[in-house]
Amino acid sequence: METIKLIQPAPVVRDEDGMFQHPDMPDFDEGDEEKCKAWVADQGLQVKMVELEYHSDQTISDRYFEAGDSDCSYWEPDRPEGHGWFCLAIHDTDNGPVCWWARREVTP
């Protein structure tokens, strides 16, 4: 039986546009939703998505959408309440940047 390497929190080093992907997270392509869900389940993670569009400070959201470019490096995504959350990814979507927060739900 294959042993699953459980992802652990890692430093968030964002690129020039403010994007980030955890170094141990697989690359998922558009349409890989089922593969991504299976990976999250195998990892025993709870995942919450936070959207820049709904940031608690409306001026941050306005700044991004009025600028018309892909830079969101000034956005600090709201961390969900509770302990153990770490950043999996910050990436752009059709509706603007989102942050995926994760924490260990159960040990697989």
C-alpha positions as CSV (number, residue, x, y, z in Angstrom):
1,M,0.0,0.0,0.0
2,E,1.3,3.4,-0.9
3,T,2.0,5.8,1.9
4,I,0.5,9.3,1.5
5,K,2.8,12.2,2.3
6,L,0.7,14.5,4.2
7,I,1.0,18.2,3.3
8,Q,2.2,20.5,6.1
9,P,2.1,24.3,6.5
10,A,4.8,26.1,4.5
11,P,5.9,29.7,4.2
12,V,3.7,31.7,1.8
13,V,6.0,33.2,-0.8
14,R,3.9,35.1,-3.3
15,D,4.9,36.0,-6.8
16,E,5.0,39.5,-8.2
17,D,1.2,39.4,-8.7
18,G,0.5,38.1,-5.2
19,M,-0.2,34.5,-6.3
20,F,1.0,31.4,-4.4
21,Q,0.8,27.7,-4.6
22,H,1.9,25.4,-1.7
23,P,5.1,23.7,-2.9
24,D,3.7,20.2,-2.0
25,M,0.3,20.7,-3.7
26,P,-0.1,18.9,-7.0
27,D,-0.8,21.0,-10.1
28,F,-4.4,20.7,-11.0
29,D,-5.7,21.8,-14.4
30,E,-9.0,23.2,-15.2
31,G,-11.5,20.3,-15.2
32,D,-9.5,18.4,-12.6
33,E,-12.1,19.1,-9.9
34,E,-12.6,15.4,-9.0
35,K,-8.9,14.8,-8.8
36,C,-8.5,17.8,-6.5
37,K,-11.4,16.7,-4.3
38,A,-9.9,13.2,-4.1
39,W,-6.5,14.7,-3.1
40,V,-8.1,16.8,-0.4
41,A,-9.9,13.8,1.0
42,D,-6.8,11.6,0.9
43,Q,-5.0,14.4,2.8
44,G,-7.7,14.6,5.4
45,L,-8.1,18.3,4.9
46,Q,-10.9,20.8,5.5
47,V,-10.6,23.5,2.9
48,K,-12.2,26.9,2.8
49,M,-12.1,29.4,0.0
50,V,-11.9,33.1,0.6
51,E,-12.6,35.5,-2.3
52,L,-11.0,38.9,-2.6
53,E,-14.3,40.1,-4.0
54,Y,-15.8,39.7,-0.5
55,H,-12.9,40.9,1.6
56,S,-13.8,42.5,4.9
57,D,-12.3,45.8,3.8
58,Q,-14.2,46.9,0.7
59,T,-11.5,49.3,-0.4
60,I,-9.2,46.3,-1.1
61,S,-11.8,44.7,-3.3
62,D,-12.5,48.0,-5.1
63,R,-8.7,48.6,-5.6
64,Y,-8.3,45.3,-7.4
65,F,-11.4,45.5,-9.6
66,E,-10.9,49.1,-10.5
67,A,-7.2,48.6,-11.4
68,G,-7.9,46.1,-14.2
69,D,-4.6,44.2,-13.7
70,S,-3.8,40.9,-12.1
71,D,-1.8,42.3,-9.1
72,C,-3.3,41.4,-5.8
73,S,-0.1,41.3,-3.8
74,Y,-1.5,43.9,-1.3
75,W,-4.4,41.6,-0.4
76,E,-4.1,39.7,2.9
77,P,-6.8,37.0,2.7
78,D,-9.0,36.7,5.8
79,R,-8.0,33.6,7.7
80,P,-11.0,31.4,8.8
81,E,-11.8,31.3,12.5
82,G,-10.3,28.5,14.4
83,H,-6.8,26.9,14.8
84,G,-4.5,25.1,12.3
85,W,-5.4,27.0,9.1
86,F,-2.6,27.3,6.5
87,C,-2.5,28.6,3.0
88,L,-2.8,26.1,0.1
89,A,-3.0,28.6,-2.7
90,I,-3.8,32.1,-3.9
91,H,-4.8,32.2,-7.5
92,D,-6.9,34.0,-10.0
93,T,-10.4,32.9,-11.1
94,D,-13.0,34.3,-13.5
95,N,-14.4,36.2,-10.4
96,G,-11.0,37.5,-9.2
97,P,-8.4,36.2,-6.8
98,V,-9.3,33.5,-4.2
99,C,-7.3,32.0,-1.3
100,W,-7.6,28.3,-0.3
101,W,-7.1,27.8,3.4
102,A,-6.7,24.3,4.7
103,R,-6.4,22.5,8.0
104,R,-6.1,18.9,9.0
105,E,-9.5,17.5,9.6
106,V,-8.6,13.9,10.3
107,T,-5.6,11.7,9.9
108,P,-6.2,9.5,6.8
